[in-house]
C-alpha cells in the first residue's frame, strides 16, 4: 500500500471516529414529537394540589366517633376470654328461603 493510500485510510478512520462520537441513541431525544401530550392542560390543577396545606377532607379531623360502649366492652371481654359467639344466621338476608326440593324423575322403559 502506498503512502497516499495509507494517508487516505487514516484520514477516513479519523473522520469516521470523530463523526461516530457525535451520534447518540438518546431515547428522550428520539421520542420527542411536535404534538400536544394527552396530559396537557393539568397545570392549574397540579399547582392547586401541590400548594394545598391539608389535602384531607374536613370530616376526617372529627375525632368524636359514635360507638356503642356496651358492645365494645363485651367484644373485648370475649376476645380476652377467647369465647366465640356463633352468628345467628349465615345468610346475608333476613328472608328465610326454602331449600330446593329434590326432583324425582320416573324411570323410562327405554322405548321411544
ZADO-1210 file (C-alpha; in nm, 4 decimals, padded with zeros to 6 digits):
<atoms>
<atom x="00.0000" y="00.0000" z="00.0000" code="UNK" pos="1"/>
<atom x="00.1399" y="00.3359" z="-00.0971" code="UNK" pos="2"/>
<atom x="00.1748" y="00.6267" z="00.1398" code="UNK" pos="3"/>
<atom x="-00.1048" y="00.8202" z="-00.0381" code="UNK" pos="4"/>
<atom x="-00.3489" y="00.5337" z="00.0117" code="UNK" pos="5"/>
<atom x="-00.2353" y="00.4902" z="00.3708" code="UNK" pos="6"/>
<atom x="-00.2956" y="00.8611" z="00.4328" code="UNK" pos="7"/>
<atom x="-00.6454" y="00.8351" z="00.2842" code="UNK" pos="8"/>
<atom x="-00.7291" y="00.5325" z="00.5024" code="UNK" pos="9"/>
<atom x="-00.6012" y="00.7068" z="00.8153" code="UNK" pos="10"/>
<atom x="-00.7987" y="01.0211" z="00.7246" code="UNK" pos="11"/>
<atom x="-01.1173" y="00.8176" z="00.6699" code="UNK" pos="12"/>
<atom x="-01.0708" y="00.6355" z="01.0028" code="UNK" pos="13"/>
<atom x="-01.0096" y="00.9642" z="01.1879" code="UNK" pos="14"/>
<atom x="-01.3131" y="01.1332" z="01.0286" code="UNK" pos="15"/>
<atom x="-01.5340" y="00.8276" z="01.0942" code="UNK" pos="16"/>
<atom x="-01.4210" y="00.8155" z="01.4575" code="UNK" pos="17"/>
<atom x="-01.4885" y="01.1871" z="01.5044" code="UNK" pos="18"/>
<atom x="-01.8331" y="01.1662" z="01.3463" code="UNK" pos="19"/>
<atom x="-01.9135" y="00.8488" z="01.5390" code="UNK" pos="20"/>
<atom x="-01.8753" y="01.0394" z="01.8648" code="UNK" pos="21"/>
<atom x="-02.1487" y="01.2814" z="01.7568" code="UNK" pos="22"/>
<atom x="-02.4062" y="01.0055" z="01.7132" code="UNK" pos="23"/>
<atom x="-02.6354" y="00.9482" z="02.0098" code="UNK" pos="24"/>
<atom x="-02.9120" y="00.6993" z="02.0765" code="UNK" pos="25"/>
<atom x="-03.0829" y="00.9025" z="02.3480" code="UNK" pos="26"/>
<atom x="-03.4422" y="00.7733" z="02.3686" code="UNK" pos="27"/>
<atom x="-03.5694" y="01.1026" z="02.5049" code="UNK" pos="28"/>
<atom x="-03.4390" y="01.2864" z="02.2019" code="UNK" pos="29"/>
<atom x="-03.5708" y="01.0294" z="01.9555" code="UNK" pos="30"/>
<atom x="-03.9188" y="01.0104" z="02.1125" code="UNK" pos="31"/>
<atom x="-03.9884" y="01.3852" z="02.1077" code="UNK" pos="32"/>
<atom x="-04.2771" y="01.4883" z="01.8907" code="UNK" pos="33"/>
<atom x="-04.4278" y="01.8134" z="01.7741" code="UNK" pos="34"/>
<atom x="-04.7688" y="01.7391" z="01.9210" code="UNK" pos="35"/>
<atom x="-04.9698" y="01.8094" z="02.2330" code="UNK" pos="36"/>
<atom x="-04.9480" y="01.5454" z="02.5029" code="UNK" pos="37"/>
<atom x="-05.2623" y="01.3834" z="02.6365" code="UNK" pos="38"/>
<atom x="-05.1761" y="01.5050" z="02.9868" code="UNK" pos="39"/>
<atom x="-05.1516" y="01.8698" z="02.8880" code="UNK" pos="40"/>
<atom x="-05.3810" y="02.1264" z="03.0461" code="UNK" pos="41"/>
<atom x="-05.3481" y="01.9978" z="03.4026" code="UNK" pos="42"/>
<atom x="-05.1004" y="02.2609" z="03.5214" code="UNK" pos="43"/>
<atom x="-05.3558" y="02.4633" z="03.7206" code="UNK" pos="44"/>
<atom x="-05.4971" y="02.1574" z="03.8954" code="UNK" pos="45"/>
<atom x="-05.1461" y="02.0299" z="03.9694" code="UNK" pos="46"/>
<atom x="-05.0435" y="02.3638" z="04.1202" code="UNK" pos="47"/>
<atom x="-05.3559" y="02.3730" z="04.3386" code="UNK" pos="48"/>
<atom x="-05.2886" y="02.0272" z="04.4804" code="UNK" pos="49"/>
<atom x="-04.9165" y="02.0913" z="04.5203" code="UNK" pos="50"/>
<atom x="-04.9722" y="02.4058" z="04.7264" code="UNK" pos="51"/>
<atom x="-05.2628" y="02.2680" z="04.9317" code="UNK" pos="52"/>
<atom x="-05.1991" y="02.2875" z="05.3054" code="UNK" pos="53"/>
<atom x="-05.4155" y="01.9954" z="05.4199" code="UNK" pos="54"/>
<atom x="-05.5350" y="01.7582" z="05.1464" code="UNK" pos="55"/>
<atom x="-05.7602" y="01.5578" z="05.3823" code="UNK" pos="56"/>
<atom x="-06.1353" y="01.6266" z="05.3927" code="UNK" pos="57"/>
<atom x="-06.2598" y="01.8287" z="05.6902" code="UNK" pos="58"/>
<atom x="-06.4674" y="01.5390" z="05.8222" code="UNK" pos="59"/>
<atom x="-06.1522" y="01.3288" z="05.8657" code="UNK" pos="60"/>
<atom x="-06.0441" y="01.5512" z="06.1561" code="UNK" pos="61"/>
<atom x="-06.3614" y="01.4636" z="06.3527" code="UNK" pos="62"/>
<atom x="-06.2429" y="01.2526" z="06.6462" code="UNK" pos="63"/>
<atom x="-06.5868" y="01.2265" z="06.8032" code="UNK" pos="64"/>
<atom x="-06.6841" y="00.8905" z="06.6549" code="UNK" pos="65"/>
<atom x="-07.0199" y="00.7435" z="06.7523" code="UNK" pos="66"/>
<atom x="-06.9941" y="00.3996" z="06.9124" code="UNK" pos="67"/>
<atom x="-07.1740" y="00.1637" z="07.1460" code="UNK" pos="68"/>
<atom x="-06.9680" y="00.1166" z="07.4621" code="UNK" pos="69"/>
<atom x="-07.1520" y="-00.1914" z="07.5862" code="UNK" pos="70"/>
<atom x="-07.0969" y="-00.3792" z="07.2591" code="UNK" pos="71"/>
<atom x="-06.7315" y="-00.2787" z="07.2559" code="UNK" pos="72"/>
<atom x="-06.6849" y="-00.3892" z="07.6159" code="UNK" pos="73"/>
<atom x="-06.8490" y="-00.7273" z="07.5524" code="UNK" pos="74"/>
<atom x="-06.6371" y="-00.7754" z="07.2382" code="UNK" pos="75"/>
<atom x="-06.3170" y="-00.7045" z="07.4305" code="UNK" pos="76"/>
<atom x="-06.4265" y="-00.9403" z="07.7067" code="UNK" pos="77"/>
<atom x="-06.4993" y="-01.2180" z="07.4556" code="UNK" pos="78"/>
<atom x="-06.1593" y="-01.1602" z="07.2968" code="UNK" pos="79"/>
<atom x="-05.9855" y="-01.1645" z="07.6351" code="UNK" pos="80"/>
<atom x="-06.1547" y="-01.4873" z="07.7467" code="UNK" pos="81"/>
<atom x="-06.1298" y="-01.6456" z="07.3991" code="UNK" pos="82"/>
<atom x="-06.5050" y="-01.7063" z="07.3723" code="UNK" pos="83"/>
<atom x="-06.6639" y="-01.7231" z="07.0298" code="UNK" pos="84"/>
<atom x="-07.0189" y="-01.6084" z="06.9636" code="UNK" pos="85"/>
<atom x="-07.1681" y="-01.8039" z="06.6771" code="UNK" pos="86"/>
<atom x="-07.3618" y="-01.5984" z="06.4246" code="UNK" pos="87"/>
<atom x="-07.7389" y="-01.6354" z="06.4358" code="UNK" pos="88"/>
<atom x="-07.7728" y="-01.6760" z="06.0603" code="UNK" pos="89"/>
<atom x="-07.5125" y="-01.7377" z="05.7970" code="UNK" pos="90"/>
<atom x="-07.7202" y="-01.5739" z="05.5248" code="UNK" pos="91"/>
<atom x="-07.6983" y="-01.2127" z="05.4245" code="UNK" pos="92"/>
<atom x="-08.0733" y="-01.1717" z="05.4082" code="UNK" pos="93"/>
<atom x="-08.3358" y="-01.1755" z="05.6799" code="UNK" pos="94"/>
<atom x="-08.5734" y="-01.3614" z="05.4447" code="UNK" pos="95"/>
<atom x="-08.5813" y="-01.7351" z="05.5056" code="UNK" pos="96"/>
<atom x="-08.5688" y="-01.9329" z="05.1822" code="UNK" pos="97"/>
<atom x="-08.6938" y="-02.2860" z="05.1383" code="UNK" pos="98"/>
<atom x="-08.4283" y="-02.5270" z="05.0217" code="UNK" pos="99"/>
<atom x="-08.4587" y="-02.6772" z="04.6778" code="UNK" pos="100"/>
<atom x="-08.6775" y="-02.9863" z="04.6824" code="UNK" pos="101"/>
<atom x="-08.5253" y="-03.2885" z="04.5077" code="UNK" pos="102"/>
<atom x="-08.6961" y="-03.3695" z="04.1803" code="UNK" pos="103"/>
<atom x="-08.7753" y="-03.7353" z="04.1290" code="UNK" pos="104"/>
<atom x="-08.7638" y="-03.8435" z="03.7685" code="UNK" pos="105"/>
<atom x="-08.9634" y="-04.1539" z="03.6804" code="UNK" pos="106"/>
<atom x="-08.7589" y="-04.4194" z="03.5052" code="UNK" pos="107"/>
<atom x="-08.8364" y="-04.4686" z="03.1408" code="UNK" pos="108"/>
<atom x="-08.8823" y="-04.8015" z="02.9750" code="UNK" pos="109"/>
<atom x="-08.6239" y="-04.7198" z="02.7122" code="UNK" pos="110"/>
<atom x="-08.8732" y="-04.7230" z="02.4310" code="UNK" pos="111"/>
<atom x="-08.9467" y="-04.4023" z="02.2388" code="UNK" pos="112"/>
</atoms>
